[in-house]
Amino acid sequence: MSTKDLTFAILGLGGRGNGFSNVLASQPELGRVVAIAEPDSEKRQRIGDRHAIPAERRFTDYTALLAQPKLADVMINTLMDRLHRPSAVPALDKGYHMLLEKPMATSLEDCKAIDDARRRNQAIVSICHSMRYSVIFSEIKRLVDSGVIGDVVSLDQLEAVEHTHQSHSFVRGNWGNESRATFMLMAKSCHDIDYIAYLIGKPCRRVSSFGTLTKFRKEQMPVGAPLRCIDGCPAEPTCPYSTFKLYSGPQADKNHWYSDHAGFVGKTSEQRMELLKTSPYGRCVYQCDNDVVDHQVVAFEFDAGITATFTMTALTHNGGRSIRVHGTKGDLTSYTETHVIDIHRFDDGRHDRVQLPFGVGMHGGSDLNTLRNLVDAIRSNRPEAVLTTTAESLASHTIVFAAERSRRERRMVEISELA
Ligand SMILES: NC(=O)c1ccc[n+]([C@@H]2O[C@H](COP(=O)([O-])OP(=O)(O)OC[C@H]3O[C@@H](n4cnc5c(N)ncnc54)[C@H](O)[C@@H]3O)[C@@H](O)[C@H]2O)c1
């Protein structure tokens, strides 16, 4: 493998951009960050200083960075969902390789435009489907492919979002309103649907889906609740979504990444007070502009009659994913947060339990694995070595768009309808 010192530009220095910046700062053998774009001056300064980036390479907007000649080998694109196409296509046309956050884009047309740009420029692009790079889901894939449970016949997967996570990200935060981001199944569960399709490894033919927004709506509001928690809500002491509990109180910084993501960490008490009055995270969770569902189910039929079901629900006390894979010779089950996989064989009744180590770093090491996979593919000039190319992602995003169409139109949707 070449030891070429790769250079990186990062677009968007929020939760994900900061995460990848940290990975690169701690793994200098992967390469150097040489340019950044971010409107928030505090984030720009903190991350610019972390990588000793000169002032003229710290941009306030991604368009200003893209107006320059190509500044790096690889672009890490962690802009919000709706900026993926307008940033990715010109960057690929400029000659950048790219790590592009999921969702690839928010419409099928935009996903196709990114895939076309990758092909036209022969760029090496990885879509950040973190599950495929995680220790536990990689091992489940390896075990299923080994044939230990025979041929897969059906599977069920549960994504437990966790109720306060829903309130932070999908009610008050970035992904609460579809017109600002995208629909819930794409925002949160394109990972799961991508993984289900990857694990089964055969084309999906048709889907049916149901789901709605039940909890985080006005009808569920406590009597007398004002628009903001700070305005004397009578229900605040017992409300799990109290802005004081999640963002500004003494427990908030200790327990949650929420307060950091919402911009409360490192602020003075006066600045926090101002945030409680003005930030989206100070709003009553029952009186926001959220319109994305808080529970959804999808049923799939793949080739060879393989069936799958997927459930996403906010209404769980803890987060994580559970999977059950049913094969002709046995079954495999896992609550993946525990890193335990159970395999039961039908022929001799044998039960094997696999306990995997926990990875370190963001997403349990998946972010590092994702970057390593991309860097290796670029250094060896082998685009096919990327585990999650735009073509793979386009195929699994198509299933997500079909499922959402099914939910809205209340009918089964053939994947061929979207071709
Ligand atoms: N792979 C995963 O598991 C995973 C997890 C969370 C989020 N995501 C995805 O990552 C992306 C970013 O999510 P996030 O949580 O980091 O969001 P974020 O809001 O924390 O970060 C986005 C950043 O982009 C900046 N920005 C806005 N307009 C800009 C512009 N014109 N030019 C440059 N920067 C601009 C914002 O100021 C912000 O700092 C989203 O697409 C999201 O869906 C992926």
Ligand as a Chemical Component Dictionary entry (heavy atoms), coordinates in Angstrom:
data_LIG
# 
_chem_comp.id                   LIG 
_chem_comp.type                 NON-POLYMER 
_chem_comp.pdbx_formal_charge   0 
_chem_comp.three_letter_code    LIG 
# 
loop_
_chem_comp_atom.comp_id 
_chem_comp_atom.atom_id 
_chem_comp_atom.alt_atom_id 
_chem_comp_atom.type_symbol 
_chem_comp_atom.charge 
_chem_comp_atom.model_Cartn_x 
_chem_comp_atom.model_Cartn_y 
_chem_comp_atom.model_Cartn_z 
_chem_comp_atom.pdbx_ordinal 
LIG N1  N1  N 0  -23.585 8.155  10.163 1  
LIG C1  C1  C 0  -24.334 8.425  11.214 2  
LIG O1  O1  O 0  -24.605 7.567  12.029 3  
LIG C2  C2  C 0  -24.855 9.824  11.422 4  
LIG C3  C3  C 0  -25.202 10.276 12.711 5  
LIG C4  C4  C 0  -25.673 11.580 12.861 6  
LIG C5  C5  C 0  -25.815 12.396 11.737 7  
LIG N2  N2  N 1  -25.496 11.910 10.510 8  
LIG C6  C6  C 0  -25.613 12.766 9.296  9  
LIG O2  O2  O 0  -24.492 13.661 9.279  10 
LIG C7  C7  C 0  -24.868 14.943 8.731  11 
LIG C8  C8  C 0  -24.515 16.033 9.740  12 
LIG O3  O3  O 0  -25.175 15.772 10.971 13 
LIG P1  P1  P 0  -24.682 16.487 12.321 14 
LIG O4  O4  O 0  -25.319 15.745 13.439 15 
LIG O5  O5  O -1 -23.211 16.673 12.296 16 
LIG O6  O6  O 0  -25.423 17.891 12.150 17 
LIG P2  P2  P 0  -24.961 19.287 12.798 18 
LIG O7  O7  O 0  -26.107 20.221 12.675 19 
LIG O8  O8  O 0  -24.385 19.035 14.160 20 
LIG O9  O9  O 0  -23.770 19.762 11.853 21 
LIG C9  C9  C 0  -23.974 20.376 10.588 22 
LIG C10 C10 C 0  -22.983 21.532 10.519 23 
LIG O10 O10 O 0  -23.045 22.117 9.211  24 
LIG C11 C11 C 0  -22.856 23.524 9.387  25 
LIG N3  N3  N 0  -23.333 24.243 8.205  26 
LIG C12 C12 C 0  -24.596 24.695 7.961  27 
LIG N4  N4  N 0  -24.618 25.361 6.783  28 
LIG C13 C13 C 0  -23.346 25.312 6.273  29 
LIG C14 C14 C 0  -22.749 25.819 5.100  30 
LIG N5  N5  N 0  -23.458 26.517 4.189  31 
LIG N6  N6  N 0  -21.428 25.583 4.890  32 
LIG C15 C15 C 0  -20.691 24.893 5.797  33 
LIG N7  N7  N 0  -21.211 24.386 6.955  34 
LIG C16 C16 C 0  -22.538 24.580 7.172  35 
LIG C17 C17 C 0  -23.673 23.823 10.635 36 
LIG O11 O11 O 0  -23.332 25.071 11.208 37 
LIG C18 C18 C 0  -23.309 22.647 11.521 38 
LIG O12 O12 O 0  -22.193 22.926 12.327 39 
LIG C19 C19 C 0  -26.358 14.835 8.423  40 
LIG O13 O13 O 0  -26.548 14.531 7.072  41 
LIG C20 C20 C 0  -26.833 13.663 9.279  42 
LIG O14 O14 O 0  -27.960 12.986 8.760  43 
LIG C21 C21 C 0  -24.999 10.668 10.341 44 
# 
loop_
_chem_comp_bond.comp_id 
_chem_comp_bond.atom_id_1 
_chem_comp_bond.atom_id_2 
_chem_comp_bond.value_order 
_chem_comp_bond.pdbx_ordinal 
LIG N1  C1  SING 1  
LIG C1  O1  DOUB 2  
LIG C1  C2  SING 3  
LIG C2  C3  SING 4  
LIG C2  C21 DOUB 5  
LIG C3  C4  DOUB 6  
LIG C4  C5  SING 7  
LIG C5  N2  DOUB 8  
LIG N2  C6  SING 9  
LIG N2  C21 SING 10 
LIG C6  O2  SING 11 
LIG C6  C20 SING 12 
LIG O2  C7  SING 13 
LIG C7  C8  SING 14 
LIG C7  C19 SING 15 
LIG C8  O3  SING 16 
LIG O3  P1  SING 17 
LIG P1  O4  DOUB 18 
LIG P1  O5  SING 19 
LIG P1  O6  SING 20 
LIG O6  P2  SING 21 
LIG P2  O7  DOUB 22 
LIG P2  O8  SING 23 
LIG P2  O9  SING 24 
LIG O9  C9  SING 25 
LIG C9  C10 SING 26 
LIG C10 O10 SING 27 
LIG C10 C18 SING 28 
LIG O10 C11 SING 29 
LIG C11 N3  SING 30 
LIG C11 C17 SING 31 
LIG N3  C12 SING 32 
LIG N3  C16 SING 33 
LIG C12 N4  DOUB 34 
LIG N4  C13 SING 35 
LIG C13 C14 SING 36 
LIG C13 C16 DOUB 37 
LIG C14 N5  SING 38 
LIG C14 N6  DOUB 39 
LIG N6  C15 SING 40 
LIG C15 N7  DOUB 41 
LIG N7  C16 SING 42 
LIG C17 O11 SING 43 
LIG C17 C18 SING 44 
LIG C18 O12 SING 45 
LIG C19 O13 SING 46 
LIG C19 C20 SING 47 
LIG C20 O14 SING 48 
# 
